[in-house]
Amino acid sequence: MLEASAFWVEEPGVGALRRQPVPDPGDGEVLVRTVYSGVSRGTESTVFGGRVPESQRDRMRAPFQEGDFPGPVKYGYLSVGVVEQGPPDLVGRTVFALFPHQSAFVVPASAVVPVPEGVPPRRAVLAGAVETAVNILWDAAPLVGDRITVIGAGMVGCCVARLAQGIPGVEVTLVDIEPSRQRIADDLGVRFSEPEAAPRERDLVVNTSGSQAGLRLALETVVTEGAIIEASWYGDREVTLPLGEDFHARRLTIRSSQVGTVPPARRDRRSTADRLTLALELLHDAAFDRLLTGESSWRALPDVLARLSTGSADELCHTIDWRDA
């Protein structure tokens, strides 16, 4: 039986590589040899630090997670590999799967989506972030000519900004506390601002910052009767908002967006598989390579997660190279 290397959070703040058996694929299953995986920094840092609230532990389970929060747990959902065994139409194909960090794995064939020709495998790990951005924009429903602010120039925020700027007449401003994100915004073709200079009277504000300050800024900068899409996840942190000021008088709306469910307006005609396929097609855009800011060998995964969880690394998507595993 094949053995694979897999990354586990043994306990909050402690990661390790384990060897574990991989079964032979059965009918309707595929054996995938991983090429790259990606670290979803915000969510995986929350998991690594043991900050998943008890009330949300069932909801936060990844599709092929093993173990339970706070640990030991095998978690992750950005994996790209090559099908070595399975249905003939998939063997040899590069595919994306919502699987944790592991060198090889077996899943149902329906759980993998082929990566389109022309999309490099490393860029394809962004499919999860682009899929989340698609869902956010489906929830937000921006209109031609809208003035849009995206607060938080992380992986998801940058994906939202890049997709939104393709709508005719739309003006997109990416807001972040790090001045260095100006260069990323330039490469994505959108404007940039630090919070204190963020433009006001915005038709739509999307908060992906994961911070209380970001959501407060959204309330301050959206137009009267405007909508704020809250795409952050705060784990076990509480958020305090100034709802006693002009929130009611301005008739503002805060609406959450979460990738686990297709928005109601499209739920009857678009599946989660359709949404992921669309995300992979959108990754033909080479501008997304700007979000791939770091790479490490799979052997370094315990140290990489420890470093990323401290917030000390100025990175968007850190990829893990499994090609010699």
Phi and psi in degrees as a GROMACS rama.xvg file:
@    title "Ramachandran Plot"
@    xaxis  label "Phi"
@    yaxis  label "Psi"
@TYPE xy
-64.6332  141.357  LEU-2
-112.427  142.464  GLU-3
-123.586  158.442  ALA-4
-96.1576  134.898  SER-5
-137.514  147.068  ALA-6
-95.4094  130.5  PHE-7
-124.693  142.633  TRP-8
-87.3554  107.023  VAL-9
-71.6501  -40.0841  GLU-10
-159.202  165.556  GLU-11
-51.3597  123.733  PRO-12
84.968  2.17386  GLY-13
-130.688  118.403  VAL-14
-115.284  157.688  GLY-15
-155.343  156.493  ALA-16
-95.9221  133.363  LEU-17
-120.954  150.65  ARG-18
-94.4868  133.273  ARG-19
-146.461  149.31  GLN-20
-71.2409  148.188  PRO-21
-117.569  119.909  VAL-22
-69.5862  160.278  PRO-23
-68.1563  142.752  ASP-24
-69.6328  140.605  PRO-25
-94.9159  -169.239  GLY-26
-60.5836  132.805  ASP-27
76.6554  12.3582  GLY-28
-117.369  163.013  GLU-29
-129.581  146.337  VAL-30
-101.399  121.7  LEU-31
-113.741  130.979  VAL-32
-99.2756  116.893  ARG-33
-69.2053  138.355  THR-34
-103.861  -50.747  VAL-35
-139.943  148.368  TYR-36
-127.635  160.67  SER-37
-122.269  147.098  GLY-38
-93.9122  116.447  VAL-39
-81.5806  93.0599  SER-40
-56.6907  -48.1328  ARG-41
-62.0718  -54.6707  GLY-42
-68.4878  -44.0542  THR-43
-69.975  -28.9758  GLU-44
-67.1174  -38.0095  SER-45
-62.715  -44.0995  THR-46
-65.4405  -45.7603  VAL-47
-60.7238  -36.4753  PHE-48
-83.8933  -0.579142  GLY-49
71.557  31.4702  GLY-50
-105.638  21.2922  ARG-51
-80.3764  118.446  VAL-52
-59.6739  144.087  PRO-53
-56.1982  -36.2529  GLU-54
-68.7171  -17.2143  SER-55
-110.596  8.12818  GLN-56
-67.5624  -36.6958  ARG-57
-69.9174  -42.5766  ASP-58
-65.1487  -31.8632  ARG-59
-87.7336  0.447834  MET-60
-62.1803  133.797  ARG-61
-76.7593  157.742  ALA-62
-53.4828  -39.1998  PRO-63
-120.904  31.1107  PHE-64
-61.8849  143.773  GLN-65
-119.615  147.508  GLU-66
80.3152  -175.132  GLY-67
-134.768  155.82  ASP-68
-71.4334  144.521  PHE-69
-85.1242  -4.34264  PRO-70
152.993  163.207  GLY-71
-65.5654  142.298  PRO-72
-150.653  138.314  VAL-73
-103.934  115.378  LYS-74
-133.956  152.383  TYR-75
145.816  163.226  GLY-76
-160.11  27.8334  TYR-77
-130.788  92.1052  LEU-78
-134.298  134.601  SER-79
-127.221  131.06  VAL-80
-154.311  -173.871  GLY-81
-114.822  133.05  VAL-82
-74.3358  120.541  VAL-83
-98.1096  -31.0718  GLU-84
-140.582  147.075  GLN-85
146.618  -162.549  GLY-86
-55.3207  140.299  PRO-87
-54.5708  -32.4829  PRO-88
-74.149  -8.91036  ASP-89
-110.111  -22.0307  LEU-90
-60.9017  128.645  VAL-91
88.2976  -8.30025  GLY-92
-83.876  145.044  ARG-93
-83.2064  131.991  THR-94
-134.626  157.599  VAL-95
-106.764  141.919  PHE-96
-143.977  149.523  ALA-97
-86.9406  66.3852  LEU-98
-120  148.012  PHE-99
-62.973  176.106  PRO-100
-70.3533  107.682  HIS-101
-158.988  144.197  GLN-102
-72.6714  -25.9306  SER-103
-157.362  150.579  ALA-104
-159.421  160.758  PHE-105
-118.031  129.359  VAL-106
-142.072  164.619  VAL-107
-58.5048  144.917  PRO-108
-58.4537  -28.4195  ALA-109
-70.5099  -11.9214  SER-110
-92.0611  -0.139696  ALA-111
-115.332  148.747  VAL-112
-125.015  124.139  VAL-113
-59.5253  139.306  PRO-114
-81.4929  127.484  VAL-115
-61.5997  150.65  PRO-116
-56.7444  137.334  GLU-117
94.2076  -8.61473  GLY-118
-101.11  113.373  VAL-119
-62.1399  145.163  PRO-120
-55.4511  -40.7482  PRO-121
-65.3971  -41.365  ARG-122
-64.4089  -30.8032  ARG-123
-65.2582  -19.4181  ALA-124
-63.9399  -17.6804  VAL-125
-75.8193  -2.25896  LEU-126
-55.9191  -38.4639  ALA-127
-64.4445  -40.1477  GLY-128
-69.885  -41.3101  ALA-129
-67.048  -37.4026  VAL-130
-61.496  -41.7441  GLU-131
-61.8629  -41.6619  THR-132
-64.2267  -39.6972  ALA-133
-59.5359  -45.109  VAL-134
-63.7758  -39.8185  ASN-135
-61.0728  -44.2461  ILE-136
-72.0599  -29.876  LEU-137
-64.3448  -40.4811  TRP-138
-67.2268  -40.7903  ASP-139
-75.4275  -34.1148  ALA-140
51.1058  57.9132  ALA-141
-65.4603  154.351  PRO-142
-111.149  159.567  LEU-143
-53.7445  131.621  VAL-144
84.0989  1.93563  GLY-145
-65.8776  151.414  ASP-146
-101.029  112.755  ARG-147
-117.868  135.364  ILE-148
-114.793  134.283  THR-149
-113.175  117.158  VAL-150
-96.2357  120.621  ILE-151
106.127  102.202  GLY-152
-93.2239  48.5573  ALA-153
-86.5891  -166.864  GLY-154
-60.6113  -48.3784  MET-155
-70.9551  -43.3386  VAL-156
-58.8342  -41.8019  GLY-157
-66.0237  -37.131  CYS-158
-65.5234  -41.9592  CYS-159
-60.5777  -46.0131  VAL-160
-61.4513  -44.7688  ALA-161
-63.9718  -43.1821  ARG-162
-68.3376  -40.9073  LEU-163
-66.2409  -34.299  ALA-164
-68.1611  -13.5138  GLN-165
-79.89  -6.89705  GLY-166
-80.487  128.272  ILE-167
-53.6962  132.414  PRO-168
77.5029  -3.217  GLY-169
-78.2981  138.553  VAL-170
-111.098  119.135  GLU-171
-112.821  130.023  VAL-172
-118.62  126.497  THR-173
-97.4787  125.951  LEU-174
-114.132  132.285  VAL-175
-154.391  154.374  ASP-176
-77.317  -15.081  ILE-177
-94.8319  113.284  GLU-178
-58.4841  -25.8896  PRO-179
-64.3125  -18.5335  SER-180
-72.7713  -8.83922  ARG-181
-55.129  -42.8167  GLN-182
-65.5739  -37.5827  ARG-183
-67.1228  -43.8416  ILE-184
-58.9  -42.1772  ALA-185
-59.0173  -44.8046  ASP-186
-67.5982  -26.9958  ASP-187
-86.8714  -6.15447  LEU-188
79.4004  26.5077  GLY-189
-125.869  165.592  VAL-190
-77.7696  164.038  ARG-191
-134.676  147.153  PHE-192
-150.782  145.154  SER-193
-80.6808  158.806  GLU-194
-54.6811  -41.0518  PRO-195
-66.9668  -19.3637  GLU-196
-110.189  12.7402  ALA-197
-60.6041  135.859  ALA-198
-65.7911  149.802  PRO-199
-99.5872  177.246  ARG-200
55.2579  49.3145  GLU-201
-90.2518  136.409  ARG-202
-66.2897  -31.5088  ASP-203
-148.326  135.167  LEU-204
-127.377  127.87  VAL-205
-111.156  123.821  VAL-206
-103.373  115.293  ASN-207
-119.577  13.106  THR-208
-75.1059  -20.9716  SER-209
68.0522  21.7934  GLY-210
-129.783  148.068  SER-211
-61.0114  -40.4053  GLN-212
-61.715  -36.6673  ALA-213
-65.2437  -41.681  GLY-214
-69.4988  -36.3009  LEU-215
-62.4883  -42.0374  ARG-216
-63.1341  -37.4586  LEU-217
-60.2023  -42.5874  ALA-218
-63.0042  -35.1174  LEU-219
-75.7923  -26.938  GLU-220
-107.653  -8.79555  THR-221
-81.4586  153.31  VAL-222
-68.0785  160.468  VAL-223
-58.2451  133.849  THR-224
65.4069  20.3499  GLU-225
-86.2998  171.667  GLY-226
-113.977  138.251  ALA-227
-113.691  125.454  ILE-228
-98.8321  115.782  ILE-229
-94.4427  104.589  GLU-230
-106.298  4.25681  ALA-231
-80.0737  158.658  SER-232
-126.794  126.832  TRP-233
-100.331  0.0968065  TYR-234
61.9598  -125.682  GLY-235
-99.1171  14.2852  ASP-236
-88.3112  138.088  ARG-237
-87.4534  151.597  GLU-238
-125.176  131.77  VAL-239
-111.259  129.828  THR-240
-123.606  150.157  LEU-241
-82.9371  67.3479  PRO-242
-80.7984  -3.52537  LEU-243
-92.3207  -1.0707  GLY-244
-88.5929  -114.906  GLU-245
-101.923  17.5565  ASP-246
-57.0927  -47.7323  PHE-247
-72.9751  -43.4597  HIS-248
-62.0878  -33.6643  ALA-249
-89.5182  -2.45932  ARG-250
54.0639  51.8486  ARG-251
-83.3346  154.756  LEU-252
-123.418  129.507  THR-253
-112.814  121.99  ILE-254
-127.135  132.085  ARG-255
-82.12  154.002  SER-256
-134.948  131.309  SER-257
-143.519  133.658  GLN-258
-70.4668  -12.0902  VAL-259
-63.766  -19.6999  GLY-260
-134.693  135.303  THR-261
-69.7362  134.91  VAL-262
-56.1528  147.955  PRO-263
-53.7624  -35.9823  PRO-264
-64.6272  -18.3759  ALA-265
-122.719  -0.352051  ARG-266
-64.3046  -28.7611  ARG-267
-81.2619  -7.22407  ASP-268
-136.337  -4.36995  ARG-269
-130.608  127.26  ARG-270
-94.7739  170.935  SER-271
-64.5312  -31.4572  THR-272
-66.1049  -41.5506  ALA-273
-59.254  -42.0741  ASP-274
-65.2876  -41.4827  ARG-275
-68.7478  -38.635  LEU-276
-61.2002  -42.5585  THR-277
-61.2571  -43.8823  LEU-278
-59.2328  -42.2547  ALA-279
-66.4927  -36.3092  LEU-280
-65.1294  -39.0037  GLU-281
-65.0226  -20.7027  LEU-282
-77.3073  4.93373  LEU-283
-63.928  -19.7691  HIS-284
-72.5095  110.918  ASP-285
-66.5425  -14.904  ALA-286
-60.7867  -24.5287  ALA-287
-66.4431  -19.0645  PHE-288
-59.4304  -23.7924  ASP-289
-63.6172  -19.3581  ARG-290
-86.4539  -8.70251  LEU-291
-89.1236  93.4404  LEU-292
-105.425  -3.43423  THR-293
-161.122  156.945  GLY-294
-149.521  140.734  GLU-295
-141.495  159.207  SER-296
-69.8508  152.064  SER-297
-57.471  -27.332  TRP-298
-64.7339  -23.3663  ARG-299
-92.8758  4.09335  ALA-300
-52.932  -45.3427  LEU-301
-57.4848  -42.2942  PRO-302
-71.0832  -37.5063  ASP-303
-62.1267  -47.8199  VAL-304
-65.0146  -37.5752  LEU-305
-62.7577  -41.5648  ALA-306
-69.8102  -45.6149  ARG-307
-64.972  -33.3543  LEU-308
-71.3771  -17.2506  SER-309
-82.2265  -12.5903  THR-310
79.3686  8.2137  GLY-311
-83.9966  -17.3267  SER-312
-92.5774  127.491  ALA-313
-86.425  72.7949  ASP-314
-131.118  158.454  GLU-315
-103.493  -76.8886  LEU-316
-113.64  118.321  CYS-317
-97.9572  121.824  HIS-318
-98.3898  151.752  THR-319
-113.833  125.748  ILE-320
-92.915  117.95  ASP-321
-108.198  9.51716  TRP-322
-65.3617  -20.3536  ARG-323
-108.657  16.1208  ASP-324
